[in-house]
């Protein structure tokens, strides 16, 4: 099974702007804005994504034809070929696509940010958007649909993605999930919690999940894009109250309605064996949050263990090398459970789900099959040389 790749819908005019921005910022390579543009550059050429451009394959091939004509004329005159920065970028993308280092898709019916709407195409709500629309338009669509819409006007606001936003806690330290996660919020429309013990004790379950959801969940989303929440857990029975699975689902549902009365959401609990997942992790469309001590960490406002919490943004941050691999590996393991659980009948069944089993992070997965494109090494070398 191929690794997971995030879809990035990118306007070609954005590519032109990013080239121009990097050129202007060369004198100040220590600025956060420069670092963000460098991170975007790394993402565009990353094998971790599917780069969807707003042009047809014929248009792209037309660019390549004109570039090759320039190269041919330069060769005949024994001159070095003169290409624009944009032409060199397209040439590099073409080379890397031929060697399966990048995954290009050409989209003629490209989603327009100003006219964005919920579509049957699932990955539209699980993608990044690189556009040249104004800041206010990007912010409006981002809030309505829980997606990251990045433009030259708002890129500096995403600088927190350049760092691990995690914290270290000591046993009995006073804190809570709102305090830990509130500075790391980015638009999202889906979340998955993986923790064998998070639903064990009812009071701790409510205290911890309330803090997590209060930090992560938006106040509301477009009616056509309900927030999807899935909890993967071994579903141990509560030692004190021994609550049935349905009652736990009802309690969590009531708690979310209390803190987000205007949010349309769909919640599911997926029971799996305790040996299927060891790490305790939360992922959203854009973030990876890991906690060694688990997400039932707090009891009456105090940490129950000494632990470290990692909060990273795997795709927008290309500097934390392990993050995209960890995100992809987790999704692969989640799918093995998600695709094989049966609807709840009774608590003694090994694997089941209760609630509404939908989650667009998992439902929209399309693993990219690499196309074998064998090109003579001499041609590849000549392309790289230009």
VODO-499425 format. One line per 2 residues: number of its first residue (from 1); for each residue x, z, y of C-alpha. Coordinates in pm, 1 decimal. Example, Ala and Ser with C-alpha at 12.3 -4.5 7.8 and 13.67 -1.06 7.14 Angstrom:
BEGIN
1 = 1230.0 780.0 -450.0 ~ 1367.0 714.0 -106.0 .
//
This chain:
BEGIN
1 = 0.0 0.0 0.0 ~ 140.0 -101.8 340.3 .
3 = 186.2 161.4 607.4 ~ -73.7 215.3 877.4 .
5 = -30.2 15.0 1197.7 ~ -203.2 93.1 1526.4 .
7 = -375.0 -199.6 1701.8 ~ -251.6 -262.1 2055.9 .
9 = -458.2 -505.6 2263.9 ~ -224.3 -638.4 2530.0 .
11 = -288.9 -881.2 2814.0 ~ -11.5 -1136.4 2872.6 .
13 = -28.0 -1056.8 3243.3 ~ 57.4 -696.2 3149.1 .
15 = 369.3 -826.3 2972.4 ~ 470.3 -1003.4 3292.6 .
17 = 415.8 -687.3 3496.6 ~ 613.9 -472.7 3253.4 .
19 = 911.2 -710.0 3280.9 ~ 891.9 -693.0 3659.9 .
21 = 857.9 -312.9 3660.9 ~ 1157.3 -256.4 3433.7 .
23 = 1368.3 -484.1 3650.2 ~ 1275.1 -290.9 3967.9 .
25 = 1336.2 48.7 3803.3 ~ 1683.9 -35.1 3669.1 .
27 = 1841.9 157.9 3957.4 ~ 1664.5 479.5 3858.1 .
29 = 1686.5 497.8 3481.2 ~ 1633.0 876.4 3482.5 .
31 = 1278.5 861.4 3623.3 ~ 978.4 937.1 3404.0 .
33 = 823.8 604.8 3502.2 ~ 1129.0 415.6 3377.6 .
35 = 1122.5 614.5 3052.4 ~ 755.4 531.4 3005.5 .
37 = 813.8 158.8 3057.4 ~ 1105.7 172.6 2813.2 .
39 = 876.8 345.1 2563.3 ~ 615.6 70.7 2611.4 .
41 = 887.6 -189.9 2553.8 ~ 988.1 -19.1 2228.5 .
43 = 623.7 -4.9 2119.4 ~ 563.0 -373.1 2188.8 .
45 = 853.5 -463.6 1960.6 ~ 772.9 -197.3 1701.5 .
47 = 677.0 -264.8 1340.6 ~ 439.6 34.2 1367.6 .
49 = 171.6 -168.6 1548.9 ~ -31.8 -487.4 1536.4 .
51 = 19.7 -651.5 1875.1 ~ -294.5 -841.9 1973.6 .
53 = -245.3 -1087.6 2261.8 ~ -514.8 -1244.7 2478.2 .
55 = -410.5 -1602.6 2403.3 ~ -470.4 -1846.1 2120.1 .
57 = -211.3 -1943.5 1862.5 ~ -211.3 -2292.2 2017.2 .
59 = -128.0 -2148.8 2359.8 ~ 154.1 -1941.6 2216.4 .
61 = 289.7 -2243.4 2029.1 ~ 270.5 -2436.4 2358.2 .
63 = 495.4 -2176.2 2519.8 ~ 738.2 -2211.3 2229.9 .
65 = 735.1 -2590.6 2258.9 ~ 825.2 -2578.4 2628.1 .
67 = 1098.6 -2323.1 2559.8 ~ 1245.7 -2542.0 2286.7 .
69 = 1239.2 -2841.3 2522.5 ~ 1442.0 -2639.5 2772.7 .
71 = 1683.7 -2539.5 2499.4 ~ 1722.1 -2897.8 2385.0 .
73 = 1792.1 -3028.1 2736.2 ~ 2044.4 -2751.7 2797.0 .
75 = 2214.4 -2834.2 2467.5 ~ 2236.5 -3204.5 2554.5 .
77 = 2401.0 -3117.7 2886.4 ~ 2617.4 -2852.5 2720.8 .
79 = 2473.0 -2590.2 2956.3 ~ 2344.4 -2244.6 2878.8 .
81 = 1966.3 -2250.6 2863.0 ~ 1792.4 -2093.0 3162.7 .
83 = 1475.8 -1907.8 3060.4 ~ 1253.4 -1678.4 3261.9 .
85 = 1230.5 -1313.4 3155.0 ~ 878.0 -1379.3 3026.8 .
87 = 997.1 -1677.0 2819.3 ~ 1275.5 -1467.3 2668.4 .
89 = 1022.6 -1198.4 2576.9 ~ 797.8 -1453.0 2401.7 .
91 = 1099.3 -1602.6 2224.9 ~ 1203.6 -1259.1 2103.4 .
93 = 850.7 -1186.1 1980.7 ~ 844.5 -1520.1 1799.5 .
95 = 1175.5 -1447.6 1628.5 ~ 1070.7 -1097.4 1525.8 .
97 = 738.2 -1226.2 1394.1 ~ 922.7 -1483.1 1183.5 .
99 = 1136.6 -1206.3 1033.3 ~ 835.0 -971.9 988.8 .
101 = 973.1 -721.6 1239.8 ~ 658.8 -743.7 1453.9 .
103 = 298.0 -827.5 1366.0 ~ 133.4 -1058.8 1617.4 .
105 = -234.3 -1147.8 1635.4 ~ -374.8 -1403.3 1878.0 .
107 = -722.9 -1313.1 2000.9 ~ -925.5 -1576.4 2183.6 .
109 = -1230.3 -1346.5 2209.7 ~ -1016.0 -1072.7 2362.7 .
111 = -1197.7 -748.8 2459.5 ~ -1237.8 -736.7 2837.7 .
113 = -1185.0 -388.5 2977.8 ~ -1434.4 -434.5 3263.0 .
115 = -1699.3 -549.5 3013.8 ~ -1596.6 -321.6 2727.9 .
117 = -1869.7 -247.8 2476.4 ~ -1905.6 -94.7 2132.7 .
119 = -1851.4 -364.5 1874.5 ~ -1892.1 -396.4 1500.3 .
121 = -1516.2 -445.8 1487.1 ~ -1413.3 -90.6 1402.2 .
123 = -1055.8 -100.8 1529.3 ~ -1168.9 -154.4 1890.7 .
125 = -1236.4 220.7 1919.7 ~ -913.1 312.3 1743.3 .
127 = -672.6 103.7 1952.2 ~ -458.8 112.4 2266.0 .
129 = -527.1 -122.1 2557.3 ~ -254.4 -252.2 2788.3 .
131 = -415.9 -411.9 3090.7 ~ -365.5 -487.1 3459.2 .
133 = -706.6 -358.3 3563.3 ~ -715.9 -98.4 3840.1 .
135 = -672.3 272.5 3774.9 ~ -1038.8 363.9 3832.1 .
137 = -1163.5 103.8 3581.7 ~ -913.8 224.0 3321.6 .
139 = -1015.3 586.2 3372.8 ~ -1388.3 507.0 3348.5 .
141 = -1356.7 314.3 3019.2 ~ -1115.2 568.9 2879.7 .
143 = -1360.5 854.1 2941.0 ~ -1661.8 662.3 2813.1 .
145 = -1504.6 558.1 2482.5 ~ -1220.2 801.9 2417.5 .
147 = -953.4 530.3 2413.1 ~ -619.2 501.9 2592.7 .
149 = -632.0 226.8 2854.3 ~ -290.1 190.7 3011.2 .
151 = -209.4 -9.1 3324.3 ~ 79.7 -24.2 3571.2 .
153 = -135.4 192.8 3801.4 ~ -174.0 488.0 3563.4 .
155 = 133.6 473.6 3341.7 ~ 306.9 763.4 3519.1 .
157 = 17.6 993.6 3420.0 ~ 107.6 950.0 3052.9 .
159 = 460.7 1087.0 3090.0 ~ 381.4 1398.8 2877.2 .
161 = 384.2 1171.8 2569.6 ~ 762.2 1144.9 2606.1 .
163 = 807.3 1501.3 2480.8 ~ 696.0 1718.3 2192.2 .
165 = 439.0 1939.2 2365.6 ~ 457.8 2206.1 2095.6 .
167 = 519.7 2578.9 2120.2 ~ 676.8 2861.2 1919.5 .
169 = 477.9 3180.0 1857.1 ~ 575.7 3522.4 1730.0 .
171 = 359.7 3734.6 1501.8 ~ 100.4 3933.7 1699.2 .
173 = 167.5 3729.5 2014.6 ~ -141.4 3700.6 2235.8 .
175 = -253.1 3338.8 2271.3 ~ -524.2 3091.9 2169.3 .
177 = -573.2 2722.6 2092.4 ~ -712.3 2640.0 2435.9 .
179 = -391.6 2767.6 2595.8 ~ -171.1 2576.3 2351.3 .
181 = -358.3 2246.1 2349.1 ~ -516.3 2212.2 2693.6 .
183 = -213.1 2043.1 2853.6 ~ -181.4 1793.5 2572.3 .
185 = -528.5 1641.6 2587.0 ~ -547.8 1264.8 2583.0 .
187 = -858.6 1052.0 2535.2 ~ -978.0 1037.5 2175.5 .
189 = -1299.1 974.8 1983.7 ~ -1207.3 1101.2 1636.6 .
191 = -1026.9 1398.3 1486.2 ~ -922.2 1500.8 1135.8 .
193 = -827.4 1857.6 1043.0 ~ -629.1 1908.4 723.5 .
195 = -598.2 2274.1 621.1 ~ -680.0 2433.2 286.4 .
197 = -759.9 2771.8 440.6 ~ -913.5 2704.8 782.9 .
199 = -1269.1 2777.5 656.9 ~ -1182.1 3085.7 449.3 .
201 = -1297.9 3370.9 671.4 ~ -1606.8 3303.8 879.8 .
203 = -1509.3 3496.3 1194.5 ~ -1159.4 3347.9 1205.2 .
205 = -1302.8 3004.2 1129.7 ~ -1527.7 3019.0 1435.6 .
207 = -1260.6 3172.1 1662.2 ~ -998.4 2911.7 1574.5 .
209 = -1216.1 2601.1 1548.6 ~ -1392.8 2688.7 1872.7 .
211 = -1057.2 2699.6 2051.6 ~ -936.0 2376.6 1893.0 .
213 = -1255.3 2184.0 1965.1 ~ -1279.4 2321.8 2318.1 .
215 = -934.1 2175.9 2386.6 ~ -973.2 1842.8 2205.8 .
217 = -1335.1 1732.2 2236.9 ~ -1449.8 1535.6 2544.8 .
219 = -1757.6 1657.9 2729.6 ~ -1940.6 1337.6 2635.2 .
221 = -1888.0 980.3 2517.3 ~ -2082.2 655.7 2534.4 .
223 = -2393.3 693.9 2312.1 ~ -2270.4 411.2 2093.2 .
225 = -1941.1 588.1 2022.3 ~ -2015.1 931.4 1872.4 .
227 = -1713.6 1157.8 1818.4 ~ -1614.6 1173.3 1449.7 .
229 = -1484.8 1500.8 1303.5 ~ -1364.2 1540.0 945.2 .
231 = -1226.5 1860.0 792.0 ~ -1025.1 1823.4 470.3 .
233 = -995.6 2160.8 296.0 ~ -983.4 2332.9 -40.9 .
235 = -1297.4 2517.3 77.0 ~ -1212.4 2859.5 -58.3 .
237 = -1508.6 3096.5 -65.9 ~ -1534.1 3358.0 210.2 .
239 = -1429.2 3689.1 55.6 ~ -1668.8 3896.1 264.9 .
241 = -1978.8 3686.5 313.6 ~ -1934.5 3423.7 40.5 .
243 = -2105.4 3157.3 253.3 ~ -2223.1 2841.5 77.6 .
245 = -2070.4 2516.0 198.2 ~ -2383.4 2400.5 382.4 .
247 = -2398.5 2723.1 583.8 ~ -2039.2 2677.9 698.3 .
249 = -2121.7 2324.0 808.6 ~ -2423.6 2454.9 1000.0 .
251 = -2219.5 2726.6 1172.7 ~ -1954.0 2477.8 1285.9 .
253 = -2225.1 2236.8 1402.3 ~ -2396.5 2510.8 1605.8 .
255 = -2064.5 2612.3 1760.5 ~ -1984.9 2254.6 1869.8 .
257 = -2333.7 2215.4 2019.3 ~ -2270.6 2538.3 2211.2 .
259 = -1940.8 2427.2 2369.4 ~ -2026.7 2053.9 2402.8 .
261 = -2405.9 2030.5 2448.3 ~ -2391.4 1669.1 2572.0 .
263 = -2153.2 1532.2 2309.5 ~ -2291.8 1314.7 2031.9 .
265 = -2080.6 1383.6 1722.4 ~ -2078.5 1340.6 1346.2 .
267 = -1920.9 1615.0 1133.8 ~ -1815.6 1623.5 770.2 .
269 = -1632.4 1866.2 543.0 ~ -1443.8 1709.9 252.9 .
271 = -1353.1 1943.4 -30.7 ~ -1033.1 1859.2 -217.4 .
273 = -803.1 2042.1 -457.1 ~ -554.5 2283.2 -298.0 .
275 = -252.6 2086.7 -422.2 ~ -349.0 1758.5 -251.8 .
277 = -234.3 1870.0 93.4 ~ 36.3 2122.1 171.9 .
279 = 100.5 2074.4 544.9 ~ -161.0 2190.1 794.5 .
281 = -222.1 1907.7 1037.7 ~ -464.4 1774.1 1296.6 .
283 = -461.9 1408.8 1395.5 ~ -666.7 1234.2 1660.6 .
285 = -658.6 862.9 1745.3 ~ -344.4 929.7 1945.7 .
287 = -192.8 1268.0 1855.9 ~ -27.8 1447.6 1563.0 .
289 = -49.5 1828.1 1567.6 ~ 123.6 2029.7 1297.5 .
291 = 114.7 2406.8 1248.7 ~ 317.5 2565.3 970.3 .
293 = 103.8 2879.8 960.7 ~ -223.3 2687.0 964.4 .
295 = -516.0 2648.8 1200.5 ~ -669.4 2985.5 1109.2 .
297 = -370.8 3127.7 1297.8 ~ -549.5 3355.6 1544.6 .
299 = -744.8 3671.7 1479.5 ~ -896.7 3845.3 1783.0 .
301 = -663.6 3656.4 2013.5 ~ -337.9 3735.5 1832.1 .
303 = -117.4 3513.5 1618.3 ~ -116.4 3630.9 1256.9 .
305 = 225.7 3480.5 1181.7 ~ 547.0 3365.3 1343.7 .
307 = 522.8 2988.7 1351.4 ~ 598.8 2664.3 1533.1 .
309 = 338.7 2411.2 1647.5 ~ 436.6 2046.3 1695.3 .
311 = 227.4 1827.8 1924.7 ~ 347.2 1468.2 1942.5 .
313 = 209.6 1122.9 2021.7 ~ 347.2 903.3 1743.4 .
315 = 298.8 553.1 1883.3 ~ 343.6 590.1 2257.4 .
317 = 650.7 805.1 2198.0 ~ 912.4 595.8 2021.7 .
319 = 1183.6 863.0 2055.5 ~ 1048.1 1106.1 1794.6 .
321 = 1129.9 886.6 1497.4 ~ 954.6 1084.6 1224.2 .
323 = 614.4 1098.9 1394.7 ~ 472.4 752.0 1321.5 .
325 = 586.0 780.5 958.6 ~ 422.5 1122.3 924.9 .
327 = 97.8 989.8 1077.2 ~ 97.7 690.1 843.7 .
329 = 181.1 898.9 533.5 ~ -97.6 1143.6 609.1 .
331 = -352.8 865.8 651.4 ~ -251.3 719.6 316.5 .
333 = -303.8 1058.1 147.0 ~ -632.6 1115.0 328.8 .
335 = -767.3 780.5 212.5 ~ -703.8 873.3 -151.7 .
337 = -947.7 1163.2 -104.3 ~ -1184.1 1001.2 147.9 .
339 = -1253.7 700.8 -73.6 ~ -1317.3 906.9 -387.0 .
341 = -1530.9 1207.5 -294.6 ~ -1895.6 1222.6 -397.0 .
343 = -2185.3 1357.9 -194.4 ~ -2243.9 1732.9 -225.9 .
345 = -2457.5 1854.1 -516.1 ~ -2321.2 2202.6 -583.9 .
347 = -2018.3 2407.3 -480.7 ~ -1854.9 2402.5 -822.9 .
349 = -1786.1 2025.4 -816.3 ~ -1408.6 1966.6 -770.4 .
351 = -1428.5 1711.8 -487.0 ~ -1727.8 1644.9 -262.1 .
353 = -1830.8 1598.6 99.1 ~ -2106.5 1749.8 306.9 .
355 = -2230.0 1627.4 641.9 ~ -2193.8 1270.3 766.9 .
357 = -1888.3 1110.1 604.9 ~ -1769.8 877.1 878.4 .
359 = -1438.2 875.1 1059.5 ~ -1321.1 566.8 1245.8 .
361 = -953.9 660.8 1204.6 ~ -1000.6 606.6 831.8 .
363 = -1290.6 361.5 832.6 ~ -1103.8 114.1 1051.0 .
365 = -786.8 107.5 842.5 ~ -665.1 -239.2 762.1 .
367 = -325.6 -248.4 602.8 ~ -126.9 -549.4 713.0 .
369 = 0.3 -771.2 433.5 ~ 332.1 -920.5 529.3 .
371 = 330.0 -1297.5 521.0 ~ 640.2 -1438.1 361.4 .
373 = 777.2 -1682.7 611.0 ~ 1111.8 -1812.7 485.1 .
375 = 1304.8 -1971.5 767.7 ~ 1659.9 -2107.7 734.0 .
377 = 1917.7 -1858.0 859.1 ~ 2073.0 -2123.8 1081.2 .
379 = 1747.9 -2161.4 1275.1 ~ 1702.4 -1785.2 1305.2 .
381 = 2058.0 -1748.3 1431.2 ~ 2006.1 -2017.2 1692.6 .
383 = 1685.1 -1851.8 1814.4 ~ 1856.5 -1513.2 1843.8 .
385 = 2154.1 -1668.8 2024.4 ~ 1937.8 -1797.5 2307.6 .
//
